[in-house]
Amino acid sequence: MRDAALDALRARVEAHFEAQAATVQRDSAHDLAHVARVARHAGALAVEAGADVRVCVAAAWLHDLEWLPKNHPEASLCAARSARLIPALLADVGLAALTEAVVQAVEEHPFSVGRAPSTLEAAILQDADRLDAIGAIGVARCFATGGSFGGALWHAGDPFAESGRPLDDKAFSLDHFERKLLRLAGAMNTPAGRRRAAALHATMQGFVEALRAELSVD
C-alpha cells in the first residue's frame, strides 16, 4: 500500500538533491539512485523484522542528505549534518512524530562512526545501507568512489597487499574490499540482513577471485 506521507518525503528529498547539485558534485556511488535502493532494502527488512516501516524508510530516504567525498577529512560528519536537516523535512510532510527515531537511526548508521545501533530501526538502516555496498552494485560503487577522487584501481606491484603493505583504500580502490567490504556480510545486525548479505558477499568474493586469476596471467 502506498504511503502518501512517505511519497511526499521522497519528493522533498529529490528536490533537495536537485537543488544541491548546483553546488555539490556527488560521485555516482552516492546519488539519488543509491538512496532509493537503500529505502527499498530498508522497507523489506523492516517488514520481515517487525520494525516500524515508516521510521526505517524515512531514515533511508534521509540518510545521505549531506555529502562529502570519502577522502575528505570531514566525511565522517555527513550523517550528523544530515540529521540536522531531518526535523524540518519530516514536519513538512506530517511525519514530525518520527523525528527522534529517524534522527537516531541516521546518526548511528555509518560504518565510519563505528557505533552499534541502539534500536531495531537503526540496525535496519545500517543493514540496508551496507547491502547496497556489497554484491555487484557494491563492486561498481567501490570503483566509482575511488575514481571520483583520483584513486588507482589497485597497487600495481602488490594488488592484494600480500607483502604486508598497509592497506590504503584512498589510494587504491581494491584495498577497500579487504579493509571494509568483505567484512560487511559478517557485521549485519538482522537475520534478514545476514541472509541477503550472504548472496551478495559471494558475488563480491567471486569478483575478487576472478580478478586475482586474471592478474596472475603472465
C-alpha positions in Angstrom: 0.0 0.0 0.0 1.3 3.4 -0.9 2.0 5.9 1.9 1.2 9.4 0.9 3.5 11.0 3.6 6.5 8.8 2.6 5.8 9.7 -1.1 5.8 13.4 -0.1 9.1 12.9 1.8 10.6 11.2 -1.3 9.6 14.2 -3.4 11.3 16.5 -0.8 14.5 14.5 -0.9 14.5 14.5 -4.7 14.1 18.3 -4.7 16.9 18.6 -2.1 19.3 16.6 -4.3 18.3 18.6 -7.4 18.9 21.9 -5.6 22.2 20.7 -4.1 23.5 19.7 -7.5 24.1 23.4 -8.2 26.9 23.5 -5.7 27.8 19.9 -4.8 29.0 17.3 -7.4 28.3 14.0 -5.8 30.0 10.9 -7.0 27.8 8.3 -8.8 28.0 5.9 -5.8 26.2 8.3 -3.5 23.5 9.7 -5.8 19.7 9.6 -5.5 19.6 6.1 -7.0 21.7 4.8 -4.1 19.2 6.4 -1.6 16.3 4.8 -3.4 17.9 1.4 -3.3 18.6 1.8 0.5 15.0 2.8 1.0 13.8 -0.3 -0.8 16.1 -2.5 1.3 15.0 -0.8 4.5 11.3 -1.3 3.7 11.8 -5.0 3.0 14.0 -5.6 6.1 11.6 -3.7 8.3 8.6 -5.8 7.3 10.5 -9.0 7.9 11.8 -7.9 11.3 8.6 -6.4 12.5 10.1 -2.9 12.8 8.4 0.4 12.2 8.4 0.6 8.4 7.8 4.3 8.3 10.8 5.1 10.5 13.0 2.7 8.5 12.0 4.0 5.1 12.1 7.7 6.2 15.5 7.2 7.7 16.7 5.6 4.5 15.5 8.5 2.3 17.1 11.0 4.7 20.4 9.3 5.5 22.6 10.9 2.8 21.2 14.5 2.6 24.7 15.9 3.2 27.7 14.5 1.3 31.4 15.0 1.2 33.9 12.9 -0.9 35.1 9.8 1.1 38.7 11.2 1.1 37.5 14.5 2.7 38.7 14.9 6.3 35.2 15.7 7.5 33.4 12.9 5.6 32.6 11.1 8.8 30.4 14.0 9.9 28.0 13.8 7.0 25.4 11.7 8.9 25.4 14.1 11.8 25.0 17.0 9.3 22.2 15.2 7.5 20.4 14.6 10.9 20.2 18.4 11.5 18.0 18.7 8.4 15.6 15.9 9.3 13.2 17.6 11.7 12.1 20.3 9.2 11.7 17.8 6.4 9.6 15.4 8.4 7.5 18.2 9.8 6.8 19.4 6.2 5.2 16.1 5.3 3.3 15.5 8.6 5.8 13.0 10.0 7.2 15.0 12.9 6.3 12.3 15.3 9.0 10.1 13.8 11.8 12.7 14.2 13.6 11.3 17.3 13.7 7.7 15.9 14.7 8.8 12.4 17.4 11.1 13.6 18.8 8.4 15.9 18.9 5.9 13.1 20.7 8.3 10.7 23.2 9.3 13.3 24.1 5.7 14.2 24.2 4.1 10.8 27.6 5.0 9.2 30.5 2.5 9.1 32.9 5.3 9.8 31.2 6.3 13.0 31.7 2.9 14.5 28.6 2.9 16.7 26.5 -0.1 17.4 22.8 0.7 16.5 20.7 1.1 19.7 17.3 0.5 18.1 15.9 -2.1 15.7 15.2 0.7 13.2 18.8 2.0 13.4 20.0 -1.6 12.9 17.8 -1.9 9.8 19.1 1.3 8.3 22.6 0.2 8.9 22.0 -3.2 7.2 20.1 -1.6 4.3 23.0 0.9 3.6 25.5 -1.9 3.8 23.6 -4.2 1.5 24.0 -1.5 -1.2 27.7 -1.5 -0.5 28.2 -5.2 -1.5 27.4 -7.5 -4.4 27.8 -6.4 -8.0 26.4 -3.0 -7.2 28.9 -2.7 -4.4 31.8 -3.5 -6.7 30.7 -0.8 -9.1 30.2 1.7 -6.3 33.6 1.0 -4.9 35.5 1.7 -8.1 33.3 4.7 -8.9 34.1 6.2 -5.5 37.8 5.7 -5.8 37.9 7.0 -9.3 36.0 10.2 -8.3 38.9 11.3 -6.2 41.7 10.0 -8.4 42.5 6.7 -6.7 44.1 3.9 -8.7 42.3 0.7 -9.3 44.9 -1.3 -7.3 48.5 -1.2 -6.3 50.5 -2.1 -9.4 53.1 -4.2 -7.7 51.1 -5.8 -4.9 47.3 -5.6 -5.7 46.2 -7.8 -2.8 48.7 -6.5 -0.2 50.4 -9.8 0.0 53.7 -8.2 1.0 52.1 -6.9 4.2 52.0 -3.3 2.9 49.4 -1.2 4.8 46.0 -1.0 3.1 45.2 2.4 1.6 41.8 2.5 0.1 42.0 6.2 -0.6 44.9 5.5 -3.0 43.9 2.0 -4.2 40.2 1.1 -4.7 40.8 -2.7 -4.4 42.2 -2.2 -0.9 38.7 -1.2 0.1 37.5 -4.8 -0.3 39.8 -6.1 2.4 39.6 -3.1 4.6 35.8 -2.9 4.6 33.6 -4.5 2.0 34.5 -8.2 2.7 33.7 -7.6 6.4 30.2 -6.2 6.0 28.3 -9.5 5.5 29.6 -10.7 8.8 28.6 -7.5 10.5 24.9 -7.4 9.6 22.6 -6.9 12.5 19.4 -8.7 11.5 18.7 -12.2 10.3 17.1 -10.9 7.1 20.2 -8.6 6.5 22.5 -11.6 7.1 20.6 -13.8 4.6 20.5 -11.2 1.9 24.2 -10.3 2.5 25.4 -13.8 2.1 24.5 -14.0 -1.6 25.9 -10.5 -2.2 29.1 -11.4 -0.4 29.5 -14.5 -2.6 29.1 -12.3 -5.7 31.7 -9.9 -4.5 34.1 -12.6 -3.4 33.8 -14.2 -6.8 34.8 -10.9 -8.4 37.9 -10.7 -6.2 38.9 -14.3 -7.1 38.3 -13.7 -10.8 40.4 -10.5 -10.7 43.2 -12.4 -8.8 43.2 -15.1 -11.6 43.3 -12.5 -14.4 46.1 -10.5 -12.8 48.2 -13.7 -12.3 48.2 -14.5 -16.0 51.6 -13.9 -17.5 
